[in-house]
Amino acid sequence: MSADDYHPFVPKPHESKIAGPTARAHAEARTKSPRAQGLFGKWEEMFNAPFRGITTAGQAIPDLFERKPEGAPTLKMIEAVNALWALMSPEQRKASYFPAGSNQWRHWQNTELYVEHYGLRLDEVSDDLKEATMAVLRASMSQHGYELSRDVMKLNRFLGDLVGGPAVMGEWSYIFCLFGTPSTTEPWGWQLFGHHLVLNCFVLGEQMVLTPAFWGAEPSYADHGPFKGIRIFQDEERAGLKLMRSFSAEQQKRAIVHHSMMGGDLPEGRRHFADNLHLGGAFQDNRIVPYEGLKGSELSALQRRELTDLVDKYFMSLPDGPRAARIAEFERHLADTHFCWIGGFSEESPFYYRVQSPVTFIEFDHHAGVFLTNPEPAKFHVHTIVRTPNGNDYGFDLLKQHYKHAPHHQQQAQQQQARHHGHGHSHGHGHDHHHHGHGPHKHDHHHGDGDCHHDHDHDHRDGKDS
């Protein structure tokens, strides 16, 4: 049996973890378990903590990210979002819209559990709305990024069919949200999330941030049915192995932080039942992750090129301009970049690796079975995560800079400060103003509903769903 053969681990019907005939029924049944309740409770606790970003020691490094045009396809993105908005009903718009700086960005999760009561759930809408939503992805990403994301969605349905739960894990089991008003000058963005796929796309002028991003699959290929021939994550796996095998014995010794992915020399607590070896998963926006492994300054020129090639496998999901900007940003910090490895590096070995620098955080992990029954990590179940550490996930650092330096925001801040001094108090409530014209609208007189970094957007919803 080859290392990527999933067939022995397809559960028999009575072994399937599908717990209900619909996504809602399945989620209701599965979230009754103490472990699920503990996980969601911990997530809510982390969500409610003020955003800092992933750091190495708890404090974000200042002045890493610069506001500048990077050739993002903003006009195409605006056109696609406005076309989607025109097709949405007033109720759909109300359920899917949040301010640009809303903390709701951070409420994504990558399980199959449909617990949300907001957003545009794609398996509940018309084909026109599905296609219009995909047009937003197509306008915002490279062809590779779009195809990878669609392949993840299709493999989700492949898994649903394998385990008898296509209503729970389908091609369209995903939620879309819009943040702010599409604009060439003001901040805005969109989000799509569900099982094995999370995309957070923040836009400001001709600049964009596409993190946190999560792509995964169980299994990572389809060998029969309508999606036969899809196979993903081969390049990310091979590039990691190529770099690891290019190291000298001494370099490999420094790069490998643990030899075992389960037990053995892996410290207690390093492996998580839901995230496995990932450290940057859902709700881990403030995680402290110290550097580990081999440092970029210890690499040869050829090895530095191969490390950059590996990172580019993930940046390839961006359009050309932002992709080039992220590579240049990565290269500026290459000497301070760290590469670490857990597991073996033979053809048969499952493994984990992480690339981490002041501006880049990338994880690749071979997972144990969740819906398939393999008890140990296997090469056919892959999770990948890309984040922007030190406060710029969701573009929040750029957003903070925009609010601080944009003249009209400075003026509004001064006016708001004067009002607050005059009234002697601040307003903790919001007014539920919804606009259902040709596009989403924003009010720049927000009075602090607990969301971070924005102070100038007006929340168009009466609360947050958990």
N, C-alpha and C positions, 0 to 999 in steps of 0.2 A: 504493500500500500504506500503510495507517495504521500509526502508530507502535506500536500494541499488537497487530498481526497476527502471531501466532506461526507461522502455517501454512507459510511458506516455509522455516522452520528445523526442521521435523520431520525427523529423520534417516531415511535409507533403512535398511532392515534391516541391511545390511552395515556401516553407519556407526554403529550404536547402541553406546553405551558399556556396555551390559549384558554382563557377562562370565561369567555362569553361570546355570543354570536355577533355582537357589534363592538366597535371601539369603545364606546361609553360603558357597555356592560362589562367588558374585559377589564377596563381601568377600575371600575367600581369594585370588582371582585379582588383584583390584585392589590389595590391600595388598602385593603383591610388587614393585610399582614403587618405584624409589628415592625418587621425590617423595612418595609416600604414606608410606613408611617414615620419611622425614625429618620429615613433618608429625606423625605419631603420636609420634615420638621427642621432638620439641619440645613437644608437648602433655604428655607424661608428665613432662618436666622442669619445666614450669610447674605441673603438678598437685602435684608434690612440694615446691614452694616454699611456705612458710608463708603463709596467707591474710592480706592487708592490705586488699584492696578496690581498685577503680579510684579513682585520685587524679589531681590535676593536677601534683603535684610529688614523689610518693613517700611522703607522710605523710598519713594520714587525719586529717581535721578532727575533733576530739573534740566530744562532747556535742551532736551534731546530732539524734539520734533519741531519742524519749521513750517510755518504757513507759506506756501508757494504753489504756483500753478504746476501741475505735473501731467497735464494732458488727459485727464479723466474724460470719458465721453459723456459729459454732463447733459448736453442738449439731447442726445439720444435717450438717455435715461429719463429725463423729464418728459419727453414725448411718450415714452412707453408707460410711465406711471400715470400720466394724464389720460391715456387711452384706457387703462385699467379702471381708473377712478370713474370715468364716464359710464362704464358698464355696471358699476356697483350701485346697489339700492341705498337709500338713506340709512337703513338699518345696518347694512354691511359696512358703510363708511364710518358710522358711529362706533361700531365694534372694533374697527381695525386701525383707527387713527389715534396717535399720541403725539405730544410735543417733541421737538427735535432733541431736547435734553432730558427726556423722561427717563427715570430709573427703570421703566418697563423694558428697556433694551435688555436688561440683565436677567429677565425672567425666562429665558429660553431653557429648554432641556432636551436631551437627545434620546429619551426612552420612547417606547411605543405607547406609553400610557396617555390617553387623551383626557386630560384633567382640566384643560383650559376652557374658559367661557368668554373668550374674546378672540379677535382676529378673524381672518377669512380662511376657513378650513376648506381646503381645495377639494376633498372628496364629497363635500356637501354643496358644491356650486356647479353651474353650467360649464359645458366644454368651452364656451367663449371666454368665461372668466379664467378657467384653467390656462388657456392659451395666452390670454393677455398677461397673466402673472408670469408665465414662462418668458414672455417677450421682455419683461422687466429684467429677468436674470440674463437673457441674451444680450440686452443692451448694456448691462453693467459689467459683464465679465468677458474674458477671452473665449474663443470657441472651445478651447480645451476646458476651461473652467465650467462653461455651460454644459458641455457633454459629460464631464465627470459628475456634475451635480444631478443631471438627468439619469445617468447610469446608476447612481446611488438610489434614486427613487425607484427605478425599474427593478433593481436587485432587492429592494425592500418588498416589492410585490412577489418576486421569485421566492424569497424566504417565506412570505405569508402563505403562498401555495404549498411550499414544502411541508409546513407544519400545520396546515389546515386552518389558517386564520387570515385569509385575504381581506376580510373586512376590518381586521385589526392592523395589519401591516400591508398596505396597498401602495400603489404607485403614487397616489395623491393624498396620502395621510399626513399632510403638512399644513402649517398655519402661516399666513402672510400678514405682516403688519407694516404700516407706513408711519414714519416719524417726521413731523414737520411738513412744511410746504415745499414741494419741488421748486428749486430756485437756482439761478446761476451765481448768486451772491450770498444767499443765506444758508445756514446749515439745515440739512434734512437727511433722510435715509430710509432704508427698508430692511426688513428682517423676514427670513423664512426658516422655520425650524420644525423638526419632527424626528422620527427614528432614523439615526445614522446620518442626518444632514442638518447642519445649522449654518446659516449665512447671515452675517450682520454687515450691512453695507452703509457706511456713513459717507456723506458727500458734502463738500464745502468748496464752492467755486470749481476749479479744475483739479481738485484734490479729492482722494477717496481713501477710506480705510475699510478693508474687507476682513476684519477680525472682531470678535472671535469667529473662527470658522472650524467646522467639524465635518469630516467626510469619513464614512465607515461602511462596512458591508459584512454580512454573515450569510452565506459565503460570499467571497469576493469575485465570483464568476458565476455565470449561468451556462449550463451545458445541455439544456433542453428547453422546450417551450418557446413562447413568443420572444423571449429575450436571449435566446441562445447566442453565444458568441461574445457577450459582454464580459470583459475581464478588466479589473481595475487594480491600482496600487502596485503593479509590477515595477514601474520606473522608480517609485519611491523606495521599494524594497531593494532593488538592484543597486541603486545609487548609494544607499546606506552600506550595503555589503561591500561594494567596490571601495568606498572610502575606508571602511574598517580593515579590509584586507591589504590596503596600501600602507598601513602603519607598520613600523618596525615592532619587534616583540616588546620592546620597552614602551613604545607609544601605546600599543594595545593594552599593556598592563595598566597604564594610567587611564586609558579611555574606559575600560571595563570596571564599573563600580560594583557589580554583583554578577556572579556567573549563573545563578539560578533565578528563573522567573517566578518560581513557587517554592517556598521552603528553602532548604539548603542554606546558602549564605545570605539570602534575602532577609533583611531585618524585619522583625515583627511589626506590623502596622504599615509597612511600605506598600503592600498589596491591598486594594480596596475591592469589596465584592461587586460594586457597580462599575467603577472606573478602571479596575485592574491596576496597571502600573501608571496610567495617566495621572498627571498632577494638575493639568490645566483644564479639567472638564467643567461641566455645568456648575455654575454658582461659585467657581473658584477664582473670582475676579480679583480677590485680594490675597491670594496665596503667597506665602513666602517660600521661595524655591532657591536655596543656595546653589551656586555654581558647583558642578561636579565634572570630573573627567579631564579630558585633554584640552589644553588651551590653544587658541589659534596661533599665538606667537610661537608655539612649539612645533608648528607644521612647516614642511617644506613648501616652496612656491607651487609645486605640482599638487600637493595635498590641499593647499589653500584653494586652488582652482577647483579641485574635486569637491571640497566642502561647499563652495559657492554654487557649483552645479547641483549639488544635492538640495540646497535651499531653494534654488530656482525651480525645482520640480514642484514646489508648493506655490511660489510666486507666479508660476505660469497661469494660474487661474485669473490673474488680473489682466486688464487691457494693457496694451504695450507701454503707454506712458507711465502709469503707476507701477507697473512691473519693473521697468528700468529704474524708477526712483527708489523702489524698495531694495533692489540689488545694490545700487550705489550706497544707500544708507547702511545696508548690511556690511559692505566692504569697508566703509569708514570705521566700523567697530570690529573688524575681523580679528585683530590681535586680542581683543577681550572676549571673543566668542569661545564658548566651551561646547565640546561634543562628548556625550557619555553614552554608554552601552550597557545593557543588561541581557544576559543570555549568551548563546553560542553564535558562531558565524559560519557554520557549514551550510550546505545547500538545504539540509533537512531541519536546521535549527530554527525554532521561533525566537524572536528577539524584540527588544525595545530599544529605541534610541531617542535622544533629545539634543537639539541644537538650541543653545540659549546664549543671548548676548543682551546688551542694554536695549536693543531695538527689535529683537527677534526671539520668538519662543515657539519651537516646532517639536511635536512629539509624534512618534510612530510606534504602535504597539500591536503585537499579535495577541489576540484575546482567547481566553477559554470560551467554551460554549455558553450561550445564553438561551437561545431557542434550539440550537443543535446541542447534542449531549456530550461533546468532548469535555472531559473534566480538566484538561490542561490546555495551555495556550496552543493554538494551531495556526498554521500559515494561511488558512483560508478564512480566518476571521480577523479583520484589520480595522483599527481605529486610528485616525490621524487628526491632529489638532494644530491650528496655527493661531497664535495670539500676538498682540503687540504689548510687551511689558512696559512697566514704568508709566502707566496711566493713559496710554493711547488706544487701548481697546475701545471699540465703539466710537473712535475718533474723539473721545472725551477731552484729551489734552488740547487738540486743535480747537474744539468747541470752546473750551475755557479761554484760549488765546483770543478767539474771535470776539467773545463777549467782553473781554478786557480791553481790546484795542479798537474794535469797530466804532467809529465816531457816533453813530446813532445809538448804539448800545451804551456808550459812555454817558451820553446825554440822558437816556432813559434811566440809567442807574442813579444819576444825580437827582433827577426829578423824583424817582421813587424814594430815595433817601430823604429828600426834603419833605415828601408827603408823610413818610413814616415818622420823622421828627415832629411834624406838625400834629399828627394824630396821637402820637405817644404809643402806638401799637402797630403790629403788622397783622395782615389778614391771612388766616389759615384756611380760608374757604375758597372755592372756585365757582365760576358761573358756567353753566353748561351750554355754551354757545356752539352750535353745529352749523356748518355751511354745506349745502348740497347743490352747489352750482357746478361750474366746469372744472373745478379742482379744489383740493383741500386748502383751507385757509388757516392762518395763524394769527393770534393776538399777542402783541408784544407788551402786555401789561400784567404778567403773571405775578402772583403774590405768594410764592413759596409753599408748594404743596408737599414738600419733602423730597422732591426729585433733586438729583445732584447736578451741579455745574451749569444750570441754565438760567434761572431767575428771570428770564425774559419771555419764555413761552407760556402759553395759557393752556392748561390741561383740558382737553375736550371730553373727558370721561369723569364719571362720578366716583370712581374708585378703582382699585386694582384687584384683579382676580388672582387667586393663588392656585 
